[in-house]
């Protein structure tokens, strides 16, 4: 007789269990188990297999739960690999102005753009920013997101950037969603340094990065490498300084013009290069060689009515791991809906459903160095799992604008259940 093991949570009868396992043998890379089951113990995935094996292997510990996922798709929690979570104010007037034909420069001259969000965020208190951030996280959770990467960048001074990062830390300690913090002091040049950009870069490299690292408020350092933001040389200096203080590099690259950002990402061994509408073939090649993940942001392309799309198929064919993210921010992608980005990945970038699922799970985890911990349903990994009220995985990006999430499990606990 086989001795059974006590576990805390059992999910069984999943119509499709998407494991996204590295050893998947289904030809899709999704690792689909039909009539699949998961056993969870102490917040970790303890076992994965067929439902018929559950009763002979496991029993529920006291206060344990069993979830019947009959007719449902069960999969890893979604990971949003690029967000600007903490900001105050909104820019719906700019949205209308763009519709009426105004350019980015014209909007900025009228007091809009990133600096208008910087002004509103600087005025907001810690508690106000915390409340706004919590609302956004709650919306993300209801859409199946269990981990996000979140960037600062709307403070652009030492104290204001620290305030934003401390809000993230407080939210991390109180909200089910895991927050991976990124320092983006190099988002743009603040207005008080408009005629003294070298002084701002000195502030970034000599004061802000050392302080952020000292207080352990960020894991990554990012820079907006673009004509209107920071040059290649400035971006390299900032990222190399971050690396010197233990902050891992990421980069906003080649969004508005071909600027060599992807090549720089490879040179500094960045975890990800993000946007990439104007990435060069050489940049793609170097990203593939160095294992830089491409984080694509279809919401920004859609919201800004950009005519240029990143060469996604070239990236995939050359072996670049492609992730999708919301780019949640008030100026160019005001959304918390990662499932909607998956639909856009299919319709705008011609990715197939399995690719957008990989892009919001295993590849998203890789973009922030979390692939050994999250992003797939494998024994030993953190038990971040979704139950979706859909008949098969293709249905998720197909039926858009609707929340299909029935249940969210984070670290083995049920943290969201649709009423």
C-alpha positions as CSV (number, residue, x, y, z in Angstrom):
1,X,0.0,0.0,0.0
2,X,1.3,3.5,-1.0
3,X,1.7,5.9,2.0
4,X,-0.2,9.1,1.2
5,X,1.2,12.6,1.8
6,X,-0.7,15.4,3.5
7,X,-0.9,18.6,1.4
8,X,-2.6,22.0,1.9
9,X,-4.3,22.4,-1.4
10,X,-5.4,20.2,-4.3
11,X,-6.6,21.4,-7.7
12,X,-8.0,18.6,-9.9
13,X,-10.1,17.9,-13.0
14,X,-8.6,20.8,-15.0
15,X,-9.7,20.5,-18.6
16,X,-6.3,21.8,-19.5
17,X,-3.5,22.3,-17.1
18,X,-0.8,24.4,-18.7
19,X,2.5,23.7,-16.9
20,X,4.8,25.7,-19.2
21,X,7.3,23.1,-18.0
22,X,10.9,23.3,-19.4
23,X,10.6,19.6,-20.2
24,X,7.2,20.0,-22.0
25,X,6.7,17.3,-24.6
26,X,3.4,18.4,-26.2
27,X,5.1,20.1,-29.1
28,X,3.7,23.5,-28.1
29,X,6.0,24.3,-25.1
30,X,2.9,24.7,-23.0
31,X,3.1,21.3,-21.3
32,X,-0.6,20.6,-21.4
33,X,-2.0,17.9,-19.1
34,X,-5.6,17.1,-19.7
35,X,-7.7,16.3,-16.6
36,X,-4.7,17.6,-14.7
37,X,-4.1,18.1,-11.0
38,X,-1.7,20.0,-8.7
39,X,-0.9,19.3,-5.1
40,X,0.4,22.3,-3.0
41,X,2.2,22.2,0.3
42,X,3.6,25.1,2.3
43,X,3.2,27.6,-0.5
44,X,5.1,25.4,-3.0
45,X,4.0,23.1,-5.8
46,X,4.5,19.6,-4.4
47,X,3.2,17.5,-7.3
48,X,1.8,17.8,-10.8
49,X,0.0,15.1,-12.7
50,X,-3.2,13.4,-13.7
51,X,-6.3,13.7,-11.5
52,X,-6.7,9.9,-11.3
53,X,-3.5,9.7,-9.3
54,X,-4.5,12.3,-6.6
55,X,-6.5,10.2,-4.2
56,X,-4.0,7.4,-4.0
57,X,-1.1,9.8,-3.4
58,X,-2.4,12.6,-1.2
59,X,-4.8,13.6,1.6
60,X,-5.7,17.2,2.7
61,X,-4.2,18.5,5.9
62,X,-6.4,20.1,8.5
63,X,-7.8,23.4,7.0
64,X,-6.8,22.2,3.6
65,X,-8.8,23.0,0.5
66,X,-9.8,21.1,-2.6
67,X,-10.6,22.9,-5.8
68,X,-12.7,21.3,-8.6
69,X,-11.5,22.8,-11.9
70,X,-13.8,20.8,-14.1
71,X,-14.1,22.5,-17.5
72,X,-11.5,25.1,-16.6
73,X,-8.0,26.0,-17.8
74,X,-5.4,26.0,-14.9
75,X,-2.1,27.8,-15.5
76,X,0.7,29.8,-13.9
77,X,-0.1,33.2,-12.5
78,X,0.5,36.0,-15.1
79,X,3.6,38.2,-14.8
80,X,3.5,41.8,-15.9
81,X,7.2,42.5,-16.8
82,X,7.0,46.3,-17.4
83,X,4.9,48.7,-15.4
84,X,5.1,52.2,-14.0
85,X,2.9,51.4,-11.0
86,X,3.3,54.5,-8.8
87,X,2.2,57.9,-10.1
88,X,-0.4,60.5,-9.3
89,X,-2.7,62.4,-11.7
90,X,-4.0,61.5,-15.1
91,X,-3.5,62.7,-18.7
92,X,-6.9,62.2,-20.4
93,X,-6.7,65.7,-21.8
94,X,-3.5,64.7,-23.7
95,X,-5.4,61.6,-25.0
96,X,-8.0,64.0,-26.5
97,X,-5.3,66.3,-27.9
98,X,-3.5,63.4,-29.7
99,X,-6.8,62.4,-31.2
100,X,-7.1,66.0,-32.5
101,X,-3.7,65.7,-34.1
102,X,-1.3,67.4,-31.6
103,X,2.3,66.0,-31.5
104,X,4.1,64.9,-28.4
105,X,6.2,68.1,-28.5
106,X,3.2,70.3,-28.9
107,X,1.5,68.5,-25.9
108,X,4.7,69.0,-23.8
109,X,4.8,72.7,-24.7
110,X,1.2,73.0,-23.4
111,X,2.3,71.6,-20.0
112,X,1.7,67.9,-20.7
113,X,4.0,64.9,-21.1
114,X,6.0,63.0,-18.5
115,X,6.9,66.2,-16.6
116,X,3.2,66.9,-15.8
117,X,3.0,63.5,-14.1
118,X,6.3,64.2,-12.3
119,X,4.7,67.4,-10.9
120,X,1.5,65.6,-9.8
121,X,3.5,62.8,-8.2
122,X,5.8,65.1,-6.4
123,X,2.8,66.8,-4.8
124,X,1.2,63.6,-3.8
125,X,1.7,62.2,-0.3
126,X,3.1,58.8,0.5
127,X,-0.4,57.7,1.6
128,X,-2.0,59.0,-1.6
129,X,0.5,57.1,-3.7
130,X,0.0,54.0,-1.7
131,X,-3.8,54.1,-2.1
132,X,-3.5,54.7,-5.9
133,X,-1.0,51.9,-6.2
134,X,-3.2,49.5,-4.2
135,X,-6.2,50.1,-6.5
136,X,-4.1,49.4,-9.5
137,X,-2.7,46.2,-8.0
138,X,-6.2,45.1,-7.1
139,X,-7.3,45.5,-10.7
140,X,-4.2,43.5,-11.9
141,X,-5.0,40.7,-9.4
142,X,-8.5,40.4,-10.7
143,X,-7.0,39.8,-14.2
144,X,-4.7,37.0,-13.0
145,X,-1.5,38.9,-12.4
146,X,0.5,37.6,-9.5
147,X,3.9,39.3,-10.0
148,X,4.9,42.6,-11.6
149,X,8.0,44.6,-12.3
150,X,7.5,48.2,-11.3
151,X,9.6,51.2,-12.2
152,X,10.0,54.5,-10.4
153,X,10.7,57.5,-12.6
154,X,8.0,60.1,-11.8
155,X,10.0,61.7,-9.0
156,X,13.3,62.7,-10.7
157,X,14.9,63.9,-7.5
158,X,16.5,62.0,-4.7
159,X,13.8,62.3,-2.2
160,X,10.9,61.9,-4.6
161,X,12.4,58.8,-6.2
162,X,13.0,57.3,-2.7
163,X,9.4,58.1,-1.8
164,X,8.1,56.2,-4.9
165,X,10.3,53.2,-4.1
166,X,9.3,53.2,-0.5
167,X,5.6,53.1,-1.5
168,X,6.4,50.0,-3.6
169,X,8.1,48.4,-0.7
170,X,5.1,49.1,1.6
171,X,2.7,47.7,-1.1
172,X,5.0,44.6,-1.5
173,X,4.6,44.0,2.3
174,X,0.8,44.3,2.3
175,X,-0.5,43.1,-1.1
176,X,-0.6,39.6,-2.5
177,X,1.1,40.6,-5.8
178,X,4.9,40.4,-5.7
179,X,6.5,43.6,-6.8
180,X,10.0,43.6,-8.4
181,X,11.3,47.2,-8.0
182,X,13.3,49.0,-10.7
183,X,14.9,52.4,-10.3
184,X,14.2,54.6,-13.3
185,X,15.6,58.0,-12.3
186,X,16.8,58.2,-15.9
187,X,13.3,58.5,-17.3
188,X,13.7,62.0,-18.6
189,X,15.6,65.3,-17.6
190,X,13.5,67.1,-15.0
191,X,12.6,70.7,-15.7
192,X,15.0,72.2,-13.1
193,X,17.9,70.5,-14.9
194,X,16.7,71.3,-18.5
195,X,19.8,73.5,-19.1
196,X,22.1,71.4,-17.0
197,X,21.7,67.8,-18.0
198,X,25.2,66.8,-17.1
199,X,24.5,67.9,-13.5
200,X,21.4,65.7,-13.5
201,X,23.4,62.7,-14.7
202,X,25.9,63.4,-11.9
203,X,23.0,63.4,-9.5
204,X,21.9,60.1,-10.8
205,X,25.3,58.4,-10.7
206,X,26.8,60.0,-7.6
207,X,23.8,60.3,-5.3
208,X,20.6,58.6,-6.4
209,X,21.9,55.2,-7.5
210,X,24.2,54.8,-4.4
211,X,21.4,55.8,-2.1
212,X,18.8,53.5,-3.7
213,X,21.3,50.6,-3.5
214,X,22.3,51.4,0.0
215,X,18.7,51.3,1.2
216,X,18.0,48.2,-0.9
217,X,15.0,49.8,-2.5
218,X,15.5,48.5,-6.1
219,X,16.7,45.3,-7.8
220,X,17.1,46.8,-11.3
221,X,18.3,50.0,-12.8
222,X,16.6,51.2,-16.0
223,X,17.2,54.1,-18.5
224,X,15.1,55.6,-21.3
225,X,17.6,55.5,-24.1
226,X,16.1,57.7,-26.8
227,X,16.9,60.9,-28.7
228,X,14.6,63.0,-26.5
229,X,15.7,61.3,-23.2
230,X,19.3,59.9,-22.7
231,X,22.0,59.2,-25.3
232,X,23.7,55.9,-25.7
233,X,26.8,57.2,-23.9
234,X,24.7,58.6,-21.0
235,X,22.7,55.4,-20.8
236,X,25.8,53.2,-20.7
237,X,27.3,55.3,-17.9
238,X,24.1,55.2,-15.9
239,X,23.6,51.4,-16.3
240,X,27.3,50.6,-15.6
241,X,27.1,52.8,-12.5
242,X,24.0,50.8,-11.4
243,X,25.8,47.5,-12.0
244,X,28.7,48.8,-9.8
245,X,26.2,49.2,-7.0
246,X,24.5,45.8,-7.5
247,X,21.5,47.1,-9.5
248,X,20.9,44.8,-12.5
249,X,20.4,46.6,-15.9
250,X,17.3,47.0,-18.0
251,X,16.7,49.5,-20.8
252,X,13.9,51.3,-22.7
253,X,15.3,50.7,-26.2
254,X,14.6,51.7,-29.8
255,X,11.0,52.8,-29.2
256,X,10.7,56.0,-31.2
257,X,13.9,55.8,-33.4
258,X,16.7,53.4,-34.2
259,X,19.3,54.3,-31.6
260,X,21.3,51.2,-30.8
261,X,19.6,50.5,-27.5
262,X,19.3,46.8,-28.1
263,X,23.0,46.6,-28.9
264,X,23.7,48.4,-25.6
265,X,21.4,46.0,-23.8
266,X,23.6,43.1,-25.0
267,X,26.8,45.0,-24.2
268,X,25.9,45.6,-20.6
269,X,24.2,42.1,-20.2
270,X,20.8,43.6,-19.5
271,X,18.0,41.3,-18.3
272,X,15.7,42.9,-20.8
273,X,15.4,45.5,-23.6
274,X,11.9,47.0,-23.7
275,X,9.7,48.5,-26.6
276,X,12.0,47.7,-29.6
277,X,9.8,49.0,-32.4
278,X,12.9,50.3,-34.2
279,X,15.4,47.5,-33.2
280,X,18.0,46.6,-35.8
281,X,18.8,43.2,-37.1
282,X,22.2,43.5,-35.5
283,X,20.5,44.3,-32.2
284,X,18.3,41.3,-32.4
285,X,21.3,39.1,-33.1
286,X,23.2,40.5,-30.1
287,X,20.2,40.1,-27.8
288,X,19.9,36.5,-28.8
289,X,23.6,35.9,-28.2
290,X,23.6,37.4,-24.8
291,X,20.1,36.1,-23.7
292,X,18.5,39.5,-23.4
293,X,14.7,39.2,-23.1
294,X,12.6,41.4,-25.4
295,X,9.8,43.0,-23.4
296,X,7.2,44.2,-25.9
297,X,4.5,46.7,-25.1
298,X,1.6,46.6,-27.5
299,X,-0.6,48.8,-25.3
300,X,1.8,51.8,-25.9
301,X,1.8,51.2,-29.7
302,X,-2.0,50.9,-29.7
303,X,-2.6,53.9,-27.5
304,X,-0.2,56.2,-29.4
305,X,-1.4,55.0,-32.8
306,X,2.1,54.0,-33.8
307,X,2.5,52.7,-37.3
308,X,5.7,50.8,-36.5
309,X,5.6,47.4,-34.9
310,X,8.6,45.5,-33.5
311,X,9.9,42.7,-35.7
312,X,8.5,40.0,-33.4
313,X,8.9,37.1,-35.8
314,X,12.5,37.9,-36.5
315,X,13.2,38.0,-32.8
316,X,11.5,34.6,-32.1
317,X,13.1,32.9,-35.1
318,X,16.5,34.1,-33.9
319,X,16.0,32.7,-30.4
320,X,15.1,35.9,-28.5
321,X,12.7,35.2,-25.6
322,X,9.7,37.6,-26.1
323,X,7.7,38.9,-23.2
324,X,4.5,41.1,-23.2
325,X,3.6,43.7,-20.6
326,X,1.1,46.4,-20.0
327,X,3.6,49.4,-19.7
328,X,1.0,50.7,-17.3
329,X,1.5,54.5,-17.2
330,X,-0.6,57.6,-17.5
331,X,0.7,58.9,-20.7
332,X,1.0,56.1,-23.2
333,X,-0.6,53.0,-21.9
334,X,-3.2,53.6,-19.2
335,X,-4.3,50.0,-18.5
336,X,-3.9,47.3,-16.0
337,X,-5.1,44.5,-18.3
338,X,-2.4,42.1,-19.2
339,X,-4.9,39.7,-20.9
340,X,-5.8,42.6,-23.3
341,X,-2.1,42.9,-24.1
342,X,-2.1,39.2,-25.0
343,X,-4.9,39.8,-27.5
344,X,-2.9,42.7,-28.9
345,X,0.1,40.6,-29.2
346,X,-1.9,38.2,-31.4
347,X,-3.6,40.8,-33.5
348,X,-0.9,43.5,-33.8
349,X,2.3,41.4,-33.6
350,X,0.9,38.2,-35.2
351,X,2.0,36.1,-32.2
352,X,0.0,32.9,-31.8
353,X,-1.8,32.2,-28.5
354,X,0.9,29.9,-27.1
355,X,3.5,32.6,-27.7
356,X,1.6,35.3,-25.8
357,X,1.0,32.8,-22.9
358,X,4.7,32.1,-22.8
359,X,5.3,35.8,-23.0
360,X,3.3,36.5,-19.9
361,X,4.6,33.6,-17.8
362,X,8.0,31.9,-18.4
363,X,9.6,34.6,-20.6
364,X,8.3,37.4,-18.3
365,X,9.8,35.6,-15.3
366,X,13.1,35.4,-17.2
367,X,13.1,39.1,-17.9
368,X,13.4,39.8,-14.2
369,X,15.6,36.8,-13.2
370,X,12.7,34.9,-11.6
371,X,12.5,31.9,-13.9
372,X,13.6,29.4,-11.3
373,X,10.9,30.6,-8.9
374,X,7.8,31.5,-10.9
375,X,6.3,31.4,-14.5
376,X,5.6,27.6,-14.7
377,X,3.8,24.9,-12.8
378,X,6.7,22.7,-11.8
379,X,7.6,20.9,-8.5
380,X,9.4,23.1,-6.1
381,X,8.3,26.4,-7.6
382,X,6.2,29.0,-5.9
383,X,2.5,28.1,-6.1
384,X,1.2,31.1,-8.1
385,X,-1.7,29.6,-10.1
386,X,-4.9,30.6,-11.9
387,X,-8.1,28.9,-12.7
388,X,-9.8,30.4,-15.8
389,X,-13.4,29.8,-16.8
390,X,-12.5,29.1,-20.4
391,X,-12.6,25.8,-22.4
392,X,-9.0,25.9,-23.8
393,X,-5.9,28.0,-23.8
394,X,-6.6,29.6,-27.3
395,X,-9.8,31.1,-25.8
396,X,-7.9,33.4,-23.5
397,X,-6.7,36.0,-26.1
398,X,-9.6,35.2,-28.4
399,X,-12.4,36.4,-26.0
400,X,-11.0,39.8,-25.1
401,X,-12.2,42.6,-22.8
402,X,-13.7,40.1,-20.4
403,X,-12.2,38.8,-17.1
404,X,-12.0,35.1,-17.3
405,X,-10.2,34.6,-14.0
406,X,-12.2,32.6,-11.5
407,X,-9.6,32.0,-8.9
408,X,-6.1,33.3,-8.1
409,X,-3.7,31.4,-5.8
410,X,-0.6,33.2,-4.6
411,X,2.0,31.2,-2.6
412,X,-0.5,28.5,-2.1
413,X,-3.3,30.7,-0.7
414,X,-6.5,31.7,-2.5
415,X,-6.1,35.5,-2.7
416,X,-8.9,36.3,-5.3
417,X,-12.2,34.6,-6.1
418,X,-14.6,36.0,-8.5
419,X,-18.0,36.6,-7.0
